Amino acid sequence: MDREGTAGRDDGRGEGRDGPEGPTSSVTLRVNGTVHALRLDNRTTLLDALREHLDLTGAKKGCDHGQCGACTVLVGGRRVNSCLLLAVACDEPVTTVEGLARDGRLHPLQEAFVARDALQCGYCTPGQICSAVALLDEAAAGHPSHVTPPHAARAEGAADLTRDEIRERMSGNLCRCGAYPHIVDAVADAHRETVR
């Protein structure tokens, strides 16, 4: 309630400033190469915008606290937990699992996940795949992880992707079914394909 005892005001266009839906903003999201103009509550997360407003349901709401990785998407080529990012703050291109395939062909990581049976229930799989795409890009750029030995960190060139490296770099994505060994195998396979 404001000082005058009213719950909120509407500016006549359905854009309430203090109403039950809260303040809204015009938001332009570029998702999977398509530009979307939306009017969203300022508190809407990127995950909710993707799922509820754009019908892109690959990214999942797992914990809603940024701890499980089920909501992982790529923003500007970097992996992010979309449940923690406000849509109004998203000013870089977004890629979801639905946008990884090209010309009717699955992304090499998607193919590797299928070939290695790197999923069981599939709930975490979109986030796992998006995270792995970023992992391969980070390694190709030479970014070290917490398990990269100091002597192995390179100023230039790709980082070596051992099984320990892959496990560490994927540690932000949980799989309740325990498909981790197959996920590591799939990422290793995709890495071998990309460095050929």
NUFIVO-141116 format. One record per residue: residue in three letters; x, y, z of N, C-alpha, C, O in turn. Coordinates in steps of 0.05 Angstrom, whole numbers, padded with zeros to 5 digits, always signed. Layout:
N
AlaXYZXYZXYZXYZ/...
***
This chain:
196
Met+00017-00024+00000+00000+00000+00000+00018+00025+00000+00038+00026+00014/Asp+00010+00044-00016+00024+00070-00015+00011+00088+00005-00008+00081+00019/Arg+00021+00113+00007+00011+00132+00026-00018+00138+00023-00032+00144+00043/Glu-00028+00136-00001-00056+00143-00006-00075+00119-00002-00099+00120-00006/Gly-00064+00096+00007-00080+00073+00013-00087+00056-00011-00105+00039-00009/Thr-00074+00060-00033-00080+00044-00057-00058+00023-00061-00035+00029-00054/Ala-00065+00001-00071-00046-00021-00074-00026-00016-00097-00005-00029-00098/Gly-00032+00001-00115-00014+00006-00138-00029+00021-00159-00054+00023-00158/Arg-00015+00030-00179-00027+00045-00200-00021+00033-00227+00000+00020-00230/Asp-00039+00037-00245-00035+00027-00272-00032+00052-00290-00047+00071-00286/Asp-00014+00052-00308-00010+00075-00325-00029+00075-00349-00026+00090-00368/Gly-00049+00057-00349-00069+00056-00370-00062+00036-00392-00079+00030-00409/Arg-00037+00026-00393-00029+00007-00413-00024-00021-00401-00012-00038-00414/Gly-00033-00025-00376-00029-00051-00363-00001-00054-00353+00008-00076-00348/Glu+00014-00031-00350+00041-00032-00340+00042-00021-00312+00052+00001-00307/Gly+00032-00037-00293+00031-00028-00266+00059-00023-00254+00077-00039-00259/Arg+00061-00001-00239+00087+00005-00227+00091-00011-00201+00113-00021-00195/Asp+00070-00013-00185+00072-00025-00159+00051-00047-00154+00047-00055-00132/Gly+00039-00056-00175+00017-00076-00173+00028-00103-00165+00052-00106-00160/Pro+00010-00122-00162+00018-00149-00153+00038-00162-00172+00054-00179-00163/Glu+00039-00154-00197+00058-00166-00216+00085-00151-00215+00104-00160-00226/Gly+00085-00128-00202+00110-00113-00199+00116-00096-00224+00102-00097-00244/Pro+00138-00081-00223+00146-00065-00245+00153-00082-00270+00164-00104-00267/Thr+00147-00071-00293+00154-00086-00318+00172-00069-00335+00174-00045-00332/Ser+00185-00082-00354+00203-00069-00373+00200-00083-00400+00194-00106-00402/Ser+00206-00067-00420+00209-00079-00447+00236-00092-00448+00256-00079-00442/Val+00237-00116-00457+00262-00131-00458+00265-00143-00486+00246-00155-00497/Thr+00289-00141-00497+00295-00153-00523+00315-00175-00518+00338-00169-00509/Leu+00308-00200-00523+00326-00222-00520+00332-00234-00547+00314-00238-00564/Arg+00357-00240-00552+00365-00254-00577+00371-00282-00569+00392-00288-00556/Val+00353-00300-00576+00355-00328-00567+00357-00346-00591+00339-00346-00609/Asn+00378-00362-00593+00382-00381-00615+00380-00367-00642+00369-00379-00661/Gly+00390-00343-00644+00390-00328-00669+00365-00313-00675+00364-00300-00696/Thr+00345-00314-00658+00320-00300-00663+00316-00278-00642+00321-00282-00618/Val+00308-00255-00651+00304-00232-00632+00275-00233-00623+00256-00235-00639/His+00271-00231-00596+00245-00231-00584+00241-00206-00568+00257-00199-00550/Ala+00220-00191-00573+00213-00167-00557+00191-00175-00538+00170-00185-00545/Leu+00197-00172-00512+00178-00180-00491+00174-00158-00471+00190-00140-00468/Arg+00151-00159-00457+00147-00142-00434+00146-00161-00410+00128-00178-00408/Leu+00165-00157-00392+00168-00175-00370+00169-00161-00343+00178-00138-00341/Asp+00159-00175-00323+00163-00165-00295+00194-00163-00291+00208-00181-00300/Asn+00203-00142-00279+00232-00138-00275+00245-00161-00260+00269-00165-00262/Arg+00230-00176-00245+00241-00198-00229+00242-00224-00244+00250-00245-00233/Thr+00234-00225-00269+00233-00250-00285+00262-00259-00291+00278-00243-00302/Thr+00268-00283-00284+00294-00294-00291+00295-00301-00320+00275-00305-00333/Leu+00319-00304-00330+00323-00313-00358+00310-00340-00361+00297-00346-00382/Leu+00313-00358-00342+00301-00385-00343+00271-00383-00347+00259-00396-00364/Asp+00257-00367-00331+00228-00364-00333+00220-00351-00359+00200-00358-00371/Ala+00236-00332-00369+00230-00319-00395+00231-00340-00417+00214-00341-00434/Leu+00252-00357-00416+00256-00377-00437+00233-00398-00436+00221-00404-00457/Arg+00226-00408-00412+00207-00429-00409+00178-00419-00412+00162-00431-00426/Glu+00172-00397-00399+00144-00388-00397+00135-00369-00419+00112-00367-00425/His+00154-00354-00430+00147-00334-00450+00156-00342-00478+00143-00333-00497/Leu+00177-00358-00481+00186-00366-00507+00182-00396-00513+00190-00405-00534/Asp+00171-00410-00494+00165-00439-00498+00190-00455-00505+00189-00475-00519/Leu+00213-00447-00494+00238-00462-00497+00243-00476-00471+00253-00465-00452/Thr+00234-00501-00470+00233-00516-00445+00257-00535-00440+00256-00552-00422/Gly+00278-00532-00456+00301-00549-00453+00315-00544-00426+00320-00563-00411/Ala+00321-00519-00420+00332-00512-00394+00311-00518-00372+00288-00510-00375/Lys+00320-00531-00351+00301-00540-00330+00305-00524-00305+00326-00514-00299/Lys+00283-00522-00290+00284-00510-00263+00288-00533-00244+00270-00548-00238/Gly+00313-00535-00233+00319-00556-00214+00317-00546-00186+00298-00550-00172/Cys+00338-00531-00178+00339-00521-00150+00330-00493-00148+00321-00484-00126/Asp+00331-00477-00170+00323-00449-00170+00342-00432-00152+00334-00410-00144/His+00366-00443-00147+00385-00429-00130+00413-00428-00143+00432-00420-00130/Gly+00416-00437-00168+00441-00438-00181+00461-00459-00171+00485-00457-00175/Gln+00450-00480-00159+00468-00501-00148+00468-00527-00164+00486-00543-00160/Cys+00449-00531-00182+00447-00558-00195+00456-00557-00224+00464-00578-00235/Gly+00454-00534-00238+00462-00533-00266+00442-00542-00286+00447-00541-00310/Ala+00418-00550-00277+00397-00559-00296+00388-00536-00315+00378-00541-00336/Cys+00392-00512-00306+00383-00488-00321+00405-00476-00339+00401-00455-00350/Thr+00428-00489-00341+00451-00478-00355+00445-00472-00384+00435-00490-00399/Val+00450-00448-00393+00449-00439-00421+00474-00424-00426+00490-00418-00408/Leu+00478-00417-00451+00501-00401-00459+00492-00372-00464+00473-00367-00478/Val+00506-00353-00451+00500-00325-00455+00527-00312-00464+00546-00312-00450/Gly+00527-00302-00489+00551-00292-00500+00573-00313-00502+00597-00307-00501/Gly+00565-00338-00505+00584-00361-00507+00593-00372-00481+00608-00392-00480/Arg+00585-00359-00459+00594-00369-00432+00570-00382-00419+00547-00374-00422/Arg+00576-00403-00403+00554-00417-00389+00545-00401-00365+00562-00390-00350/Val+00519-00400-00362+00508-00386-00339+00484-00402-00328+00472-00418-00343/Asn+00479-00399-00302+00455-00411-00290+00433-00391-00295+00431-00370-00283/Ser+00415-00398-00313+00394-00379-00322+00374-00374-00300+00358-00355-00302/Cys+00374-00390-00279+00355-00384-00256+00365-00361-00239+00350-00351-00223/Leu+00390-00353-00243+00401-00331-00227+00404-00305-00242+00408-00284-00230/Leu+00401-00306-00268+00404-00282-00285+00377-00270-00291+00359-00283-00302/Leu+00374-00244-00285+00349-00230-00291+00348-00225-00322+00368-00217-00334/Ala+00325-00230-00333+00322-00226-00362+00328-00198-00370+00339-00193-00392/Val+00320-00178-00354+00325-00150-00360+00355-00143-00362+00363-00123-00374/Ala+00372-00160-00349+00400-00155-00349+00415-00170-00371+00439-00168-00373/Cys+00401-00185-00386+00413-00202-00407+00415-00187-00433+00395-00183-00447/Asp+00439-00178-00439+00443-00162-00463+00461-00175-00484+00470-00162-00502/Glu+00467-00200-00480+00483-00215-00499+00466-00238-00511+00446-00246-00499/Pro+00474-00249-00534+00459-00271-00546+00458-00295-00528+00478-00302-00515/Val+00435-00308-00528+00430-00332-00512+00428-00356-00530+00415-00355-00551/Thr+00441-00378-00522+00438-00403-00537+00429-00424-00517+00441-00428-00496/Thr+00407-00437-00524+00396-00458-00507+00402-00485-00521+00413-00485-00544/Val+00396-00507-00508+00401-00533-00521+00386-00535-00547+00395-00549-00565/Glu+00363-00522-00549+00347-00523-00574+00362-00510-00597+00356-00515-00621/Gly+00380-00492-00591+00394-00477-00612+00422-00488-00620+00436-00475-00635/Leu+00429-00511-00609+00456-00521-00615+00458-00536-00641+00479-00535-00654/Ala+00437-00549-00650+00437-00563-00675+00440-00544-00699+00430-00521-00697/Arg+00453-00552-00720+00457-00535-00743+00450-00551-00768+00458-00574-00772/Asp+00434-00539-00785+00426-00550-00811+00415-00579-00807+00421-00597-00823/Gly+00398-00583-00787+00386-00608-00783+00403-00630-00770+00395-00653-00767/Arg+00428-00622-00763+00446-00641-00751+00452-00634-00722+00457-00610-00716/Leu+00451-00653-00705+00457-00649-00677+00485-00638-00673+00503-00643-00689/His+00489-00622-00652+00515-00613-00644+00532-00638-00637+00521-00657-00627/Pro+00558-00637-00642+00575-00660-00635+00572-00670-00606+00574-00694-00601/Leu+00567-00652-00588+00563-00661-00560+00536-00675-00557+00534-00694-00542/Gln+00516-00666-00571+00490-00680-00570+00493-00708-00581+00483-00727-00570/Glu+00508-00710-00603+00513-00736-00615+00528-00754-00596+00522-00778-00594/Ala+00548-00743-00583+00565-00758-00564+00548-00768-00540+00552-00790-00531/Phe+00530-00751-00530+00513-00758-00508+00495-00782-00516+00491-00800-00500/Val+00485-00781-00540+00468-00804-00549+00485-00829-00553+00478-00850-00543/Ala+00508-00826-00566+00525-00849-00571+00535-00862-00545+00537-00887-00544/Arg+00541-00846-00525+00552-00857-00500+00530-00863-00479+00536-00871-00457/Asp+00505-00858-00487+00483-00863-00468+00488-00847-00442+00485-00858-00420/Ala+00495-00822-00446+00503-00804-00424+00479-00791-00410+00481-00768-00402/Leu+00458-00806-00408+00434-00795-00394+00418-00818-00385+00420-00841-00395/Gln+00401-00813-00365+00381-00833-00357+00354-00820-00358+00339-00825-00377/Cys+00347-00805-00338+00320-00792-00339+00320-00769-00359+00299-00762-00369/Gly+00343-00756-00364+00345-00734-00383+00339-00707-00372+00342-00687-00387/Tyr+00332-00704-00347+00324-00678-00336+00348-00659-00336+00345-00636-00344/Cys+00372-00668-00329+00395-00651-00328+00409-00648-00354+00427-00631-00357/Thr+00403-00665-00374+00418-00667-00398+00421-00641-00414+00443-00635-00423/Pro+00400-00624-00417+00404-00599-00432+00425-00581-00419+00442-00569-00432/Gly+00424-00579-00392+00444-00563-00378+00471-00575-00380+00491-00561-00382/Gln+00473-00602-00378+00499-00615-00381+00511-00609-00408+00535-00603-00410/Ile+00495-00611-00429+00505-00607-00456+00514-00578-00460+00535-00573-00471/Cys+00498-00559-00451+00506-00531-00454+00531-00525-00439+00549-00511-00448/Ser+00533-00536-00415+00558-00533-00399+00582-00545-00413+00603-00533-00413/Ala+00578-00568-00425+00600-00581-00439+00609-00566-00464+00632-00566-00470/Val+00590-00553-00478+00597-00537-00501+00615-00514-00492+00636-00509-00504/Ala+00608-00501-00470+00625-00479-00459+00652-00490-00450+00673-00478-00453/Leu+00652-00514-00437+00676-00527-00428+00696-00530-00451+00719-00524-00448/Leu+00686-00540-00473+00704-00544-00496+00716-00518-00506+00739-00517-00513/Asp+00699-00497-00506+00709-00471-00515+00730-00460-00495+00750-00448-00503/Glu+00724-00463-00469+00743-00454-00449+00770-00468-00451+00791-00456-00450/Ala+00769-00494-00455+00793-00510-00457+00808-00502-00483+00833-00500-00482/Ala+00794-00498-00504+00807-00490-00530+00821-00463-00527+00841-00458-00540/Ala+00810-00446-00510+00822-00420-00505+00845-00421-00485+00858-00401-00480/Gly+00850-00445-00474+00872-00448-00455+00865-00441-00426+00884-00438-00410/His+00840-00438-00419+00833-00430-00392+00838-00454-00373+00828-00476-00379/Pro+00853-00450-00352+00857-00472-00333+00833-00476-00315+00816-00458-00313/Ser+00832-00499-00302+00812-00504-00282+00826-00507-00254+00850-00502-00252/His+00811-00514-00234+00823-00517-00208+00841-00541-00206+00858-00542-00188/Val+00838-00560-00224+00856-00584-00223+00879-00582-00243+00895-00601-00245/Thr+00880-00561-00258+00902-00558-00277+00928-00552-00262+00929-00533-00247/Pro+00948-00570-00265+00973-00565-00251+00986-00538-00260+00984-00531-00284/Pro+00998-00523-00242+01010-00497-00249+01028-00499-00273+01028-00481-00290/His+01044-00520-00275+01063-00523-00298+01048-00529-00324+01060-00525-00346/Ala+01023-00538-00322+01008-00544-00347+00991-00521-00357+00982-00521-00380/Ala+00987-00501-00340+00972-00477-00349+00988-00463-00371+01012-00457-00367/Arg+00975-00459-00393+00990-00448-00416+00980-00419-00421+00957-00413-00418/Ala+00999-00403-00429+00992-00376-00437+00977-00376-00463+00959-00360-00468/Glu+00984-00395-00480+00971-00398-00506+00965-00428-00511+00978-00445-00500/Gly+00946-00433-00527+00940-00460-00535+00919-00473-00518+00912-00463-00496/Ala+00909-00495-00528+00887-00509-00514+00897-00523-00489+00920-00533-00487/Ala+00879-00524-00469+00884-00539-00444+00880-00569-00450+00863-00576-00466/Asp+00896-00585-00437+00892-00614-00439+00867-00622-00424+00863-00614-00401/Leu+00850-00638-00437+00825-00646-00424+00827-00675-00415+00818-00693-00429/Thr+00839-00679-00392+00839-00705-00380+00812-00711-00368+00795-00693-00367/Arg+00808-00735-00359+00782-00742-00346+00779-00725-00320+00756-00717-00314/Asp+00800-00721-00306+00799-00704-00282+00791-00675-00289+00775-00663-00276/Glu+00803-00665-00311+00796-00638-00320+00766-00637-00327+00752-00618-00319/Ile+00756-00656-00342+00728-00656-00350+00710-00658-00326+00691-00643-00324/Arg+00716-00675-00307+00700-00677-00282+00699-00651-00267+00678-00642-00259/Glu+00722-00638-00264+00723-00612-00250+00707-00591-00265+00692-00576-00252/Arg+00711-00589-00291+00698-00569-00306+00667-00573-00308+00652-00554-00313/Met+00658-00598-00304+00630-00604-00304+00618-00605-00276+00594-00612-00273/Ser+00633-00599-00256+00624-00602-00228+00601-00585-00220+00588-00590-00200/Gly+00595-00564-00235+00572-00547-00229+00545-00559-00240+00524-00547-00236/Asn+00546-00582-00252+00522-00594-00263+00518-00621-00249+00535-00639-00252/Leu+00496-00624-00235+00490-00648-00220+00472-00667-00237+00456-00658-00253/Cys+00477-00693-00233+00460-00713-00245+00451-00732-00223+00467-00747-00212/Arg+00426-00731-00216+00415-00748-00195+00415-00777-00202+00415-00794-00184/Cys+00416-00783-00228+00416-00811-00236+00444-00823-00235+00447-00848-00236/Gly+00464-00807-00234+00492-00817-00232+00504-00825-00259+00519-00844-00260/Ala+00497-00811-00280+00508-00818-00306+00535-00805-00311+00544-00803-00334/Tyr+00549-00797-00290+00574-00782-00293+00595-00796-00310+00607-00783-00327/Pro+00601-00822-00307+00622-00834-00323+00615-00832-00353+00634-00827-00369/His+00590-00835-00361+00583-00833-00389+00584-00804-00399+00590-00799-00422/Ile+00577-00786-00381+00579-00757-00388+00608-00750-00394+00614-00737-00414/Val+00626-00759-00377+00655-00753-00381+00664-00766-00407+00679-00754-00422/Asp+00655-00790-00412+00662-00804-00438+00652-00788-00462+00666-00784-00481/Ala+00628-00778-00460+00616-00763-00482+00631-00737-00487+00637-00730-00510/Val+00638-00723-00466+00653-00698-00469+00681-00704-00481+00690-00689-00498/Ala+00693-00725-00471+00720-00733-00482+00718-00740-00512+00735-00732-00528/Asp+00697-00754-00519+00693-00761-00548+00689-00735-00565+00702-00733-00586/Ala+00673-00717-00555+00668-00692-00570+00693-00676-00572+00698-00663-00592/His+00709-00676-00551+00734-00661-00551+00753-00673-00572+00766-00658-00587/Arg+00755-00699-00573+00772-00712-00593+00762-00704-00622+00779-00700-00640/Glu+00736-00703-00626+00726-00696-00652+00733-00667-00659+00738-00661-00683/Thr+00733-00649-00639+00737-00621-00646+00767-00614-00650+00773-00594-00662/Val+00785-00631-00639+00813-00625-00642+00826-00639-00666+00850-00636-00671/Arg+00810-00654-00681+00820-00668-00705+00828-00649-00726+00837-00657-00747/
***
